[in-house]
Amino acid sequence: MGYEYYGSQLGTYMQWPGIDWCPTTYDPRFRPWFAAGAAGPKDVVIVIDTSGSMRGNRISMAEEAAKRVVDTLTEADYAAVVTFSFDYSTKSNSLTLQQMTTAAKADAKAWISSNTAASGGTDYVAAFAKVWQILGASSASTSFCNRVVLFLSDGVPTTWDPGHYTSVQAAATLHNAHVLTYGLGSGADATVLKRLACENAGVYYSVSDTDNLADVMAAYYKILSPMIEPCQVRFIEYEDWFTKKRLLGACVAAYSKADPSAPSTCSATNAPITVVTDVPHLIGVACLDMSLMASNESLRANAGWADFQAAINSARQACPRRTLSASALEQLRTAVGPDAVCASASASALSTSSSYMSRTSLLEMCASGYPHGTDVGSSGGSGGSSSGGGSSAAGLILGVVVGAVAMVALGCCMYTQGKAQGQRSAAANSSSSAMSTASHSAHATQMPVSHAVPVVSGVPVNDVPMGLRVESA
């Protein structure tokens, strides 16, 4: 059993084969396959304020948000969770970043449930000290790719002076970390939190007590997405929502085309872009499960399985990084809202630091996104293979998957691009797919259905609140 599926930035989900399914809580944007397809491998440190002012609904919101972020992670990601109030009460679930295996994610969520009681003060200094301690100890426990700190607080820091901005910026630059800050409620110190984000290549989010904090924080991948070369196929092993079986999917992100005449967003990617000046608009993520082509048992029994597994692991970990320019960062902030814009703030030193450039050059990949030397299917190329036909089999499977996923992504791009033209064809002739939306139901009815996977109907799920304003592509 497997699926061909697509989740859009509108919250729309399309799938083949179709299933009689009317979800009330499913949102594709916060599934691990979506975040992995959009942002690639990543390091994430979740920092939660557990001071006394967080009592009541706010601490419940924070706990749900931290768990939602954990749910977006895959085995290619590494993460840690920090809670803070007083200096002596600051703690973390681990001394280093942990690879987010299924077991590690369950442990992290259990730790969050047990360590989010609200009491005490609001010691930002101790919280950041713990973050840098974890990152400093994680030289071997890392994705070796982009890194973010998600810092949530609802209050004013107990102790803070101008020198602390300098120390945070120096540490964030040293550890190559983008700092995203979240001010919860009217009592949050927006001045400090916004400056921290602006000076550390991040974004500040103002979140009210009635907003969906979990959705806001779990959308962190939108900041990471433009920092990876597009058209990278990511292999994600995940648990099927319906059958609870483990499936292996090949996923690729789809973006709006900068050149309308181009056949796809990948056609212009002949050479890597090192600095992003115009942020590509993420449309969604398309995936194809390997079990549509062959059962897991037959795949593992194939003589080329070992080479195939090595190739998909390389693809999963590939990190062809790009640096965000100051203008690109401002574009991302503007998309969040006027409160996030940092036009008057000091520029971040992260993108030009020697440690950042050293890390970037060390991890530079070839244009296709695979590490140099990885054999992904040439029948006779250089380097050879000790496994002979096995390597060719692995390459053949990879080639088919890459082509199929690219076709799905192209079809999904055409769905969303076609919406602007106001075209809509009849979908009643098909009965082989399912579709749902976690945003406004009008988006589903406006989307044309004349390409790729046919769609029978749009199922509105109006009781799933969204924290971020969703714009049409």
Secondary structure, 3 states (H helix, E strand, C coil): CCCEEEEECCCEEEEECCCCCCCCCCCHHHCHHHHHHHHCCEEEEEEEECCHHHCCHHHHHHHHHHHHHHHCCCCCCEEEEEEECCHHHCEECCCCCEECCHHHHHHHHHHHHHCCCCCCCCCHHHHHHHHHHHHHCCCCCCCCCEEEEEEEECCCCCCCCHHHHHHHHHHHHHCCEEEEEEEECCCCCHHHHHHHHHHCCCCEEEECCCCCHHHHHHCCHHHHHHHECCCCCEEEEEECCCCCCEEEEEEEEEECCCCCCCCCCCCCCCCCCCEECCCCCEEEEEEEEHHHCCCHHHHHHCCCHHHHHHHHHHHHHCCCECEECHHHHHHHHHHHCHHHCCCCCCCCCHHHCHHHHHHHHHCCCCCCCCCCCCCCCCCCCCCCCCCCHHHHHHHHHHHHHHHHHHHHHHHHHHHHHHHCCCCCCCCCCCCCCEEEECCCHHHHHHCCCCCCCCCCCCCECCCCCCCCCCCCC
